[in-house]
Amino acid sequence: MAPSTKTEAHAAAAAVGYPDHLRAQVDVYLDALRFPSRAPRTDGLEEAMRYSLLAGGKRIRPVLALATAGAVGLERSSILPLAAALELIHTYSLIHDDLPAMDDDDLRRGRPTCHVKFGEDVAILAGDALYAEAFRHLLTAQPGDPARVLAAARELAGATGVDGMVGGQYLDVAGVSETPGDLRRLHELKTGRLIGASVICVLLLSGSPSDADETLSWRRFASELGVLFQIVDDILDVTGTDDALGKPQGSDERHGKRTYVTEFGLEGAKKLAQESHAAARATLSSSAPHGAPELEQITDFIYTRTS
């Protein structure tokens, strides 16, 4: 059952913490990844890719994938190629988000952004390469039935294209969202679809659940988790500090973006986060009636995070 009050939710999250053992597993795998080329003199591109990929962070998307694998009975290590692909794509999105044409941020995770360190041209190419390498790695390194691997690749491509992350990013920069419903849809695409893919791709690789209603329940959980992440992100952009966030505080305000805080006020956004957290926990209970403690930890962490 989801915590009934915000105070109880914070206490619960503090008690269970974050599945750092899964993050450590992801970090070891990512550190071993290389992106060699048969063309000479491309070491600088690989350096820029790895600079951003290995910058740290909670690795929420790949950790979600490993936690979902545990919840459905898959060996966690068996889906590390998928987990890595998720993080490569997330890193590409961060590099491009930080560009002068987008959010124009100079700091990411407490150090210079990729375009500040290597130049805007190299940063664009590093992001492009990470996206391509994500699919190459998934399709060549992910074990399992080929049809299931292809299904996961289709899901991941859809989650990051026009009807996913990039489409949501367009809605954001175009400023075409006018209603609260529009704002939620924007973030369901921009943030929610990749977070959702972190769960759904694992289900596709496992071949379960086979029941359509159960699949829908998992999708609802994943979608709500993505929205919760963005609501909290908007709150932290107002209440956080540069040191805690590892990037400039108040970036959304400087760019005049519509956020959950500008739409509903700070207290209204906090209430929405509380409601979204409760909804995510409820749908998770429905999806995994026998329990999914690591997924519960991640859900509570996303709600209570401070960076």
ABEGO torsion letter per residue (X at the ends): XBBABAAAAAAAAAAAEBBAAAAAAAAAAAAABBBBBABBGAAAAAAAAAAAAAAEEAGAAAAAAAAAAAAAGBBAAAAAAAAAAAAAAAAAAAAAAABAABAGBABBGGBBBAAAAAEAAAAAAAAAAAAAAAAAAAAAABBEBAAAAAAAAAAAAAAABAABAAAAAAAAAAGABABAAAAAAAAAAAAAAAAAAAAAAAAAAAGOBABAAAAAAAAAAAAAAAAAAAAAAAAAAAABBAAAAGBBBGAAAAAGBBBAAAAAEAAAAAAAAAAAAAAAAAAAAAABAAEBAAAAAAAAAAAABAX
